[in-house]
Amino acid sequence: MLAFNRTNLQPAVFLLLGIPGLESAHVWISIPFCLVYLLSIMGNVALLLIVKTDLKLHEPMYFFLCMLSVADLMLTSSTLPKILSLFWFNDREIYFEACLTQMYLIHSLSTMESGFILAMAFDRYVAICHPLRHSTILTPTVIAVLGLVIVFRGSVLLSPHPFLLRWLSYCKSNVISHTYCEFMALIKLVCTETKIRRAYSLIVAFLTGGLDFILIICSYVLILITVFNLPSKVARRKTLSTCVSHVWVILVFYTPAFFSFLTHRFGHHIASHVHIFIANIYLLVPPMMNPIIYGVKTKRIREKFFMFLTVKCF
């Protein structure tokens, strides 16, 4: 029997259910999860080393990409080890405080990722719409300040989330039908009124990811207007090619993020295992794909990566 705080019915531990209905397949599901996790770590670490050692890559876009890689590494490392432990050893227990900490890290780091992608969109906007002022606008100081503001925003706006859930009564159950702790999965276990807390979470989601996405769309509308005013097709094609990698990163990040967000709040008729798969894709796929996308599309990164592999092999 699990211990509860008698005053407000707070469980000492939560039990992670994993993927409901597919418990017998957890070991098999863990294989692609583990491979993707390893690829994410290797890809992002390699990207950080390549940008650090190649002075020609010391540009705003790649500095923001490095910030995104650090956030990706922290996000996957705060969730995947516990998920793999659940799949491999049926280690379902997670302490109450650890669950709140994991929830905070997931939401705050995801917010930071969204901010870094917005910063990369701003870099593309300045580079294409104001090319002569690019180096004077995005100075090293401005890049550092933008990075700190993004980190501060993610840390502060999401900091109330653990406290919003800390003193509630969890009288419905201590079983979380998920592979990790997140705000909506936890608040469904609460037996008291949660409208204000849900509203705050929704407002924060809009002011971060939602607003970031709107600003990214606006930046690309201005970019397209500038590109279509260029005199030749070659110039237009060459200019647009500089945005391809970033557009792929946007799609890979926001598509599962919005799907997961909307199904959690409005998709009551969607099977739970479908939602949980999408939620895990949101954590797994973007960190793996970001270095691959830039590795394929950026010649300098691709050459350095193959050079790194050659040195390691011989």
C-alpha positions in Angstrom: 0.0 0.0 0.0 1.4 3.4 -1.0 1.7 6.1 1.6 -0.5 9.2 1.4 -0.4 12.5 3.2 -3.6 12.4 5.2 -4.3 16.1 5.2 -4.5 16.6 1.4 -4.2 13.1 0.0 -0.8 13.6 -1.7 0.7 10.3 -2.8 4.3 9.6 -1.7 4.8 8.1 -5.2 3.1 8.0 -8.5 2.9 4.9 -10.7 3.6 5.5 -14.4 1.5 3.2 -16.5 3.5 3.5 -19.7 1.4 3.0 -22.8 -2.0 1.7 -21.8 -3.0 -1.5 -23.6 0.5 -2.1 -24.9 2.2 -3.1 -21.6 3.2 -6.5 -23.0 5.0 -4.8 -25.9 7.0 -2.4 -23.7 10.3 -4.2 -24.3 9.9 -4.1 -28.0 8.8 -0.5 -28.0 11.9 0.4 -26.0 14.2 -0.7 -28.8 13.4 2.3 -31.2 13.2 4.6 -28.1 16.7 3.6 -27.0 18.1 4.0 -30.6 16.5 7.4 -31.0 17.8 8.5 -27.6 21.4 7.4 -28.5 21.2 9.1 -31.8 20.0 12.3 -30.2 22.8 12.3 -27.7 25.5 11.6 -30.3 24.1 14.0 -32.9 23.7 16.9 -30.6 27.1 16.4 -28.9 28.7 16.1 -32.3 27.0 19.3 -33.5 28.1 21.2 -30.4 31.7 20.1 -30.9 31.7 20.9 -34.6 30.4 24.4 -34.1 32.8 25.0 -31.3 35.9 23.9 -33.3 35.0 25.5 -36.7 35.4 29.2 -36.6 33.5 29.6 -39.9 30.4 28.3 -38.1 30.6 31.0 -35.4 27.5 32.7 -36.8 24.2 33.7 -35.0 22.2 30.8 -36.7 24.6 28.2 -35.4 24.9 29.7 -31.9 21.1 29.5 -31.6 21.3 26.0 -33.0 23.8 25.1 -30.2 21.5 26.5 -27.6 18.7 24.4 -29.1 20.9 21.3 -28.9 21.7 21.9 -25.2 18.0 22.2 -24.5 17.4 19.0 -26.5 20.0 17.1 -24.5 18.6 18.3 -21.2 15.0 17.5 -22.2 15.7 13.9 -23.4 18.0 13.2 -20.5 15.3 14.3 -18.0 12.7 11.8 -19.4 14.2 8.9 -21.5 16.2 7.2 -18.8 13.1 6.8 -16.6 11.0 5.7 -19.6 13.5 3.1 -20.6 13.7 1.9 -16.9 9.9 1.6 -17.0 10.0 -0.4 -20.3 12.9 -2.7 -19.3 12.5 -3.3 -15.6 8.8 -2.3 -15.0 10.1 0.5 -12.8 6.8 2.3 -12.5 7.4 4.3 -9.3 8.4 7.9 -9.3 8.5 10.0 -6.2 6.0 12.9 -5.9 8.7 15.6 -5.8 10.6 13.9 -8.6 7.4 13.8 -10.7 6.9 17.6 -10.2 10.5 18.3 -11.1 10.3 16.2 -14.3 7.1 18.0 -15.2 8.7 21.4 -14.7 11.8 20.5 -16.8 9.7 19.1 -19.6 7.5 22.2 -20.0 10.2 24.8 -19.3 12.8 23.2 -21.7 10.1 22.8 -24.4 9.4 26.5 -24.0 13.1 27.3 -24.3 13.3 25.2 -27.5 10.4 27.2 -29.0 12.2 30.4 -28.1 15.4 29.3 -29.7 13.6 28.3 -32.9 12.0 31.8 -32.9 15.5 33.3 -32.5 16.7 31.4 -35.5 13.7 32.7 -37.5 14.7 36.2 -36.5 18.2 35.5 -37.7 16.9 34.4 -41.1 14.6 37.5 -41.3 17.5 39.9 -40.6 19.9 38.0 -42.9 17.5 38.1 -45.9 15.5 41.3 -45.3 18.4 43.4 -43.9 21.6 41.7 -45.0 23.8 44.7 -44.7 22.9 45.2 -41.1 23.0 41.6 -40.1 26.4 41.7 -38.3 25.5 45.0 -36.6 22.1 43.8 -35.3 23.0 40.3 -34.2 26.2 41.1 -32.3 27.6 38.5 -29.8 26.2 40.6 -27.0 22.7 40.6 -28.6 22.9 36.8 -29.2 23.9 36.2 -25.5 21.1 38.5 -24.3 18.5 36.8 -26.5 19.6 33.4 -25.2 19.4 34.5 -21.6 15.9 36.1 -22.1 14.7 32.8 -23.7 16.0 30.8 -20.8 14.6 33.3 -18.2 11.2 33.2 -19.9 11.0 29.4 -19.9 12.3 29.2 -16.3 10.0 31.9 -14.8 6.7 31.4 -16.7 6.7 27.7 -16.0 8.0 27.9 -12.4 4.4 28.2 -10.9 3.4 24.8 -12.5 4.9 22.6 -9.7 3.4 24.8 -7.0 0.0 24.8 -8.7 0.0 21.0 -8.3 2.0 20.7 -5.1 -0.8 21.3 -2.6 -3.7 19.6 -4.4 -5.5 16.4 -3.3 -5.0 13.4 -5.5 -7.9 11.3 -4.3 -8.8 9.8 -7.7 -5.7 7.7 -8.2 -1.9 7.8 -8.0 -1.6 6.0 -11.4 -0.4 8.2 -14.3 -1.6 6.9 -17.7 1.6 8.1 -19.4 5.3 7.3 -19.7 6.3 10.5 -17.9 4.9 13.3 -15.7 3.3 16.2 -17.4 0.8 18.9 -16.3 -2.4 17.7 -17.9 -1.7 14.0 -17.0 -1.3 15.0 -13.3 -4.2 17.4 -13.1 -6.6 14.7 -14.3 -5.9 12.9 -11.0 -7.0 15.8 -8.8 -10.4 15.7 -7.2 -10.8 19.5 -6.5 -11.6 22.4 -8.8 -8.8 23.0 -11.3 -10.3 25.6 -13.8 -7.9 28.4 -12.7 -4.9 26.1 -12.9 -5.9 24.8 -16.3 -6.5 28.4 -17.5 -3.1 29.5 -16.4 -1.4 26.6 -18.2 -3.4 27.4 -21.3 -2.4 31.1 -21.2 1.2 30.3 -20.7 1.2 27.8 -23.6 -0.3 30.5 -25.8 2.1 33.2 -24.6 5.1 31.0 -25.3 4.7 28.3 -28.0 1.6 29.9 -29.6 3.0 33.4 -29.8 6.4 32.1 -30.9 4.7 30.2 -33.8 2.7 33.3 -34.8 5.9 35.4 -34.9 7.7 32.7 -36.9 5.0 32.8 -39.5 5.1 36.6 -39.6 8.9 36.5 -40.1 8.6 34.1 -43.0 5.8 36.1 -44.6 8.2 39.1 -44.6 11.0 36.8 -45.9 8.9 35.6 -48.8 7.8 39.1 -49.7 11.5 40.1 -49.9 12.5 37.0 -51.8 9.8 37.4 -54.5 11.0 41.0 -55.0 14.5 39.7 -56.0 15.3 40.2 -59.7 16.2 36.7 -60.8 15.0 33.1 -60.2 18.5 32.0 -59.3 18.7 34.7 -56.5 15.3 33.7 -55.2 16.2 30.0 -55.2 19.5 30.6 -53.5 18.0 32.8 -50.8 15.2 30.4 -50.1 17.7 27.5 -49.8 19.2 29.2 -46.7 15.8 28.7 -44.9 15.1 25.1 -45.8 16.9 23.6 -42.8 15.1 25.9 -40.4 11.7 25.3 -41.9 12.2 21.5 -41.4 13.1 22.1 -37.8 10.0 24.2 -37.3 7.8 21.5 -38.8 9.5 18.7 -36.8 9.1 20.6 -33.6 5.6 22.2 -33.8 3.6 19.5 -35.6 3.8 16.9 -32.8 3.8 19.6 -30.1 0.5 21.1 -31.3 -1.1 17.7 -31.9 -0.1 16.6 -28.4 -1.4 19.8 -26.8 -4.7 19.8 -28.6 -5.5 16.1 -28.1 -4.7 16.4 -24.4 -7.3 19.2 -24.0 -9.9 18.6 -26.7 -9.3 15.1 -28.2 -11.3 13.1 -25.7 -12.3 10.5 -28.3 -8.7 9.8 -29.4 -7.3 6.5 -28.1 -5.0 7.1 -25.1 -2.1 5.0 -26.7 -2.2 7.2 -29.8 -1.9 10.4 -27.7 0.9 8.9 -25.7 2.8 7.9 -28.8 2.5 11.4 -30.2 3.6 12.9 -26.8 6.7 10.6 -26.9 7.5 11.5 -30.5 7.4 15.1 -29.4 10.2 14.4 -26.9 12.2 12.0 -29.1 12.1 13.0 -32.7 13.0 16.7 -32.7 16.2 16.3 -30.7 17.3 13.5 -33.0 16.3 15.3 -36.3 17.7 18.7 -35.6 21.4 17.8 -36.0 20.5 15.4 -38.9 18.7 18.2 -40.7 21.5 20.7 -40.3 24.1 18.0 -41.0 22.5 17.1 -44.3 21.8 20.7 -45.4 25.0 22.4 -44.2 28.1 21.4 -46.1 30.6 22.5 -43.3 28.8 20.5 -40.7 28.5 17.5 -42.9 32.2 17.5 -43.8 33.3 18.0 -40.2 31.0 15.1 -39.1 32.5 12.7 -41.6 36.0 13.9 -40.7 35.2 13.2 -37.0 34.0 9.7 -37.9 37.1 9.0 -40.0 39.4 10.1 -37.1 37.5 7.9 -34.7 37.6 4.9 -37.0 41.3 5.1 -37.8 
